[in-house]
Amino acid sequence: MLEKILQKLYSSKESPEVLMLRQKVEIIAAKLEYLTSIEPQTDEDYENLPSIIEYVKQAIELNIEIAAIYTLDVWE
């Protein structure tokens, strides 16, 4: 879904608002890729409570950012 929004932004007429939103979506995509890379995989990962808490915290924050982008896309 982020790719679809990004494609729409790249095909839109450039304006300061579009450029800012494009940058924000690109940042969110990078954060999502990072979050995927730190996702717990093994039993040992799941036993490391501080890293699980950090992963969940980042996942929640990222989901809020994604929801904000989706909301903007729907309203357009």
N, C-alpha and C positions, 0 to 999 in steps of 0.2 A: 504494500500500500504506500509506503514511503517513496518507493521508486516511481509510482504513478503520480504522486504529488510533485516530486522533483521534475519529472518529465513535463508536467504542466507548467511548472515555474520556468523551466528552460525555454519553453515555447512561447511564454508570455512576453509582452513588451517589457523591456527593462525599465525599471523605475527603482528609486531607492528602497521602497517597500518590498518589491519583488526580490531585489538583491539581498536584503536583510533576511527575508523569509527563506530564500534559497540557502543562505549560509546556515541558518538555524536548522533546517532539515538535514543538511550535510553533516552538521555537528551531531545531531541526534543519530543519524545512521552510523557514524563512527563510534559513538558511545554504545550503540546496540551491538556492533561488531565486537567491541572490547568486552562488553558484558557477557556475550556468548563465549568468549575465550576464557573467562574466569568462572564460568558456571561449574558448580561442583560435579565431578564425574565419578569419583571413587568413594569407597567407604571411608577412607582416610580423609578425603575432602569434607565429607559430611560430619566427621567428628571434630573438625576445626570450627568451633562455634563463632569466634570473631569474624572469620572469613565468610561464613554463611550469613551473619548479620549484615556485614558490609555488602554482600551480593544482593540480599533482599532489599536493603535500603536503596542501593543504586537502581535496582529493577523498578521499585516503586516510583522513584524520582523520574526515571526515564519514561515510564508509562504515563505519568502526568504530562510530561513534555509532548509525547506522541499524541495524547488525547487533545491537547491544545492545538496542535497542528491539524489534526483531523477535523476538529471543530471549525477552524478557519477555512479549511477546504470545503466543508459542507456548506458553510454560509456563503461562499462565493458562488 
